């Protein structure tokens, strides 16, 4: 049986939980510590630091430690929210730069990591610690995310979980998860309740409204702010403490670890002030001379520093209630979640809005999200195949339809940079180390210990040898009526038919999702507040005007601003329009949201059957895609024009680069630096153009103007022709490029006049001009040949002059004909 781990992947702390004997239980990270700080670092000698040990390293060298990475997940570096998050991290932290694909890179030591890779390191540690603590392998996970996370951030969460070795069966919204933990503790005969979940965590704020009753959970509305949380309160107090330190006027030079020390003291003071009216803050040593910061901070002053941000959460809460068509008095209970919800100013303001008697503080705000994730893990009755979307049985290892794995891939850790990777990875994606010899570790199973008598039994035993009690945990929820532990996926007791207290919830979209149209505006496809998973695809009609070979772009954005580009880009799908597609065609776009809000996109053009797209959830920003599109356009034009002249080896090399460029144009991030890819593509194209052109010159000069060439140049051209043929058949682009440069040197030495004569004669011989002009060029060419044969130099010059004039006529004729440009088109709104 495959067990699923519930994970609260927090901005500042992460907590894991599982279902043991039918009840959710937090898996302690260490004695008296339920959570693991969501912090990753490298020691001075390059050793990996995760959790508490990384947090402790902050004061020694903050540049080698990254915290609050969750705020950077699934975002582009130029996103204003990313820039805001970087500013709030304080001074002395690691260098954060723009990745080649427009994403975010974090430098720790000698290597650069993506936020997904950092999160995967955290999740990998949580997985190993949980498995070691309970002696059970966790190949699947339910991971929680803020309700106001965008679709790309959810996709990044799934990617990090997969990289850590999990099959992520659900990304569950944090307030919904907390409500599940709360609902499991409600009485079986409890009345239905409308519950507001106020979730103020370390880095994000969410508010959700849910209806709870036995066997039913329904989300009515969500709202939030992904850049508002306890770390911002720490920062405000830390800034105040720094001002006090500066006011002492010591003028001492600060040290790199000072900022981290003061921020840590601010966090401790914030926690103390939730229970006391004042607290003393002492930080030492500071600066080169070892100064001491000693200040008393009272609660009132601290609350004045954070009052504006707290008021923002209250305004969002009030708005969520209104948008759900409710009044404050319609809320039966307010569930406080997240460590910062313990701040007295929070409870004071919520009590003013809802009444103090409605505030629930009996559920542990630090662990309830992970407990809810564990509950959700056993409410799932099928596993969705990530490839074909088929619903598979819980105990299946692979999809019966397409053989895609339904459990996490065993992972290895790069010994050089510590990034996790699938076991069969040959080269580390970060530092290029050889990983081919590494083998994944598997947790050693614990002996089967009888819960009734304490007897240790064989690992495979189903019943206790001593007392006969059942040993295997069936993995589902315990019935509160008969105490039977049920199988996973059941929401009613298989023995007494009693309804279990909770059921798998449906959720709602926090923001609308729309498509960018040809005029740049956003047309909403999925309204905010839409329940998911959607029962049927949401279909919308458009039309498209295009020419054959044009690319149809379906770009989905999350938000409601105009124009579309002001919103978060979810992803892009590109379609090459078929031959015969001219004028205006009807276009239907269908969007389906699955159980964790991932998007399935289908399109139908001109009444054809629906075509399902692979949705690109890591789209490149417009500037990167524009550059890739320009390079790809040059590449495709060259291939279309000269494909018949390429050798088999040349075609294979060019096709590989063309495929990589096409993927980038469609919105898929390259597996390497985009700058490098484009530079290599441009260089390859330039060399191939030179080789092809040089090959043509080695044929055309001897064939059309041999009698006008010096003997040594004619001989060299013929020799180079043979060499280029061999180089092209072997796809030896470096040597071929050298020979091509020598050929182009000969062409320059022969002069431009002879080049124009040769070009005109070559075009006429290959029917490259209109018949009348062709006849005139050929007649002049015959005159040139005759004059050269007779040694008539004046006649040669006159014939060359006539052919040069005709060459210019030929250029004007060719300029008048331009092939239609391939362009990118987008859906257009139907006329009203």
C-alpha angles and dihedrals in degrees: 000000000000115000122211124216121218111220130190098198097196132188093238104011135020127206131191130204139173140188111264119181090344098308132093116252131183114235106225114232091205137345108304091358119103095176139055117219109246091234131124128189147153123237121227091271094047099260115151116252120194130175121343094003091054091047090053090052091060093085092051099047118352091180090072096050130075123197132172090029089152089079090064097048117124095358137118120243093240092054106120089226090058091050090049091049091050091052091051092054090078131222129319097030128131122294111266117195143164116279121226088256093051094261129115128283124192118200117216113172110316097342139071121223135191120232088249091056092048090049090048089055089053093046091047090055091047089051095050094044092049093048092048092048098051102022093235128118115236110203095163135046144192106212122192126223134181113277089235094055113125123237092260091051090051090050090051089052090054091047092052091050092051091048089053092056102264132124097223103218095178141006102211126197111248098231090048089050092051090049090054090055089048093046094053089059095051119102120265091242096041117138119250110273136199104221128191114205113207105193114184106170135167096283110004141045124213133174123191135173118213139175112227128193133141108295094003137085121172128177114219101180146344138201138159153133122259093202102051124088149102094303088063090054089050089051093051092052092043090053089051091050091049090052089053090049091050091048089063086070099218091141089208119160111251122231126228093255097050095087092052092049092052093045091051090050090049091053091050091048091050090055092046092051091060088070103025135049092229141006137194119241117204121176124174151206101022129171129357094303096049098247121188123228109207118170139150114228119194125206095242093057092045090051090051088057093054101029095103093054093045089051089053089059091049091050090050090048093051091047092051091053091050094047089053088057091246138123125224089254089059090066110094098188138009112212113205113213133175130042095270092056085079091070106116093226088061094054090043094055094042091048089055090052102041108011126265093254091066096056113105117206099153093092111079104252091204098055108024093090092056091045090053090050089054090050091050089052091066096040090067110100100183139026116233115223108236091214108044097013092232117155107243134189119269094240095050118114094197137018111270090217104048106005093240111157115258094194130062120280114248108253138211129203122233107242091215105045101009096231112151118237137172113280094250094053111129101192130027110249091218108040102011093237117160108258099169095107096050122106125199119249119236123206116252109242118239120238117265103260116193112237091208103050105007095241117154112231136186115284093247095046117123097189132035113262091215106043104008095239119153111264105187119084106224089213101232135103124292116244109239090211105049099010093232114152104229132208117269116272096036121122093181130052114264091210107042100015091234116154113248116235096249140035135193106285130226115221136205133233112256095208135021122263119217144167127247111240130208093269092052096253126129121244112195115236099169118033122221110264094034111151117238145240084051114223093216132017113268105239128201131178125229136150133227132210114205149133127241111285095024116133119239111214121203106190117179121202130190115223140048105255126120128261101039096238091067088071132073111278109233096186147298136245122193128201127189106224114235127248113276092034103132136145116005126344131183114250127194121193119197123191126192124185116208129208095290097037096262112152126242112193128199130177135191123196122201095342097308120138118285115276116210116219132209099238113224105223096180100058121178119240116261095258093055093045091048091055091046091048092052092050091044091050091056090046095050092046091053092048093047092048101043106022091114091057097050122103118235092254093049092049091052094052093045093047091056092055092042090055092052091050092048090054091052092048088052089056101262117137114239119244089240140028111316090213090055092047093051093044091050091046092050092047092047091049093047092050093045091050090050092047093048092046092046090050090053092049093052087058101038101048096052091040100049110022106020092128090059096050128091110252095243092051091048091051092048092050092054092047093049090050091061093045094049090051090057093044093051094048088055094041088234094162096171096055091037090053091053092052091046090055089053090051092050088050090057089049090055092048092051089057137234097275093060089045092055091048091050092047094051093048092046093050092048092050091053096046090249094145137047115285096252094051090042090057093049092050093048092049091051089047092054088052090051092052092049094048091049091049091052093044090242100157094180090051090049092052092047092049092047090051092051092049091048090055090049089049089060090050087052092053091051090051093050092048090055090060115067123172113234111270118245108234141175116255130188135202117286125212115254113254114257 
